[in-house]
Amino acid sequence: MRKIFILALVVVLTLSCSVFAEAAKVGLLTKSNLEEAQFKSDAYSVTKWAIRNQKDEEFTYYDDLLTMLLALNAGDIDEIDLPKVVAEYIVTRNPDLKISCVACIEPEIHFAFGFKKDNPELCKKFNEALSEMRKDETLRKLQEEYLRYAGKTEPTPVKFDFFPDSETISIAVTGDLPPLDYTSEDGAAAGFNTAILAEIGRRLNVNIRIITVNSVARVAALMSGRADGVFWFMLNNFDLPENIIVSEPYYTFDEILHIRKK
């Protein structure tokens, strides 16, 4: 399987999970939005796992999902936690894995675009395009097209229109989040997030250039000017750095699935 990535979501949960007889070893993906000390603070880790009544759990953090999946298959960890649509994709395409329980997120997690704070005009343009897409139901239609049958097929490449003499906006993505954003083996960008970007480019009459980076390099790419924007997860702005602003959310989810080997 190609390497896959998703940001670790460590939030307050209401769970329908049974308590494991023994302490579980849990794999989480490194969250680049926060400094390590804050990431491991009680607001992010203790609360989540205390609610699960699994106070003795051990946590291992991974920079990409492929490494975490290999650790799961090797027995180094007992389970991994992923947003519902990504978890369904992985389990559907990996018959040796199963969903062990469902966690309902309170509050919800939102997908948005992140920009440097000193670039409010670009954020405004994206918000205007997203508002139009919401009103004419393009967002709903794209969500239905790309996310309804997660894992049944591999995400198809997304076509980006080219506008001669128009500006180019670079967006940093991991390409590891099927069926959300995804980069195929031949380098083609695919998935729901990518389709959103292509539609925004058409509405703004700008060229969109995809830059694939490791998640821990997202903020660096944005701050250095290599990227004009990045895909962003947010929990009511709780994890938003001071030097970054975000667009209005275009997708929201409220469930995390816990995956184990069969």
QUIURSUL-V111432 format. One record per helix or strand of 3 or more residues. SS is the DSSP state (@ for helix, = for strand). FROM is the first residue (numbers start at 1). LEN is the number of residues. If there is no record, write none. Layout:
SS/FROM/LEN + SS/FROM/LEN
This chain:
=/13/3 + =/25/5 + @/36/4 + @/42/10 + =/58/5 + @/65/10 + =/79/5 + @/84/10 + =/97/20 + @/120/16 + @/138/10 + =/168/6 + =/181/3 + @/192/13 + =/207/6 + @/215/10 + =/229/6 + =/244/3 + =/251/11
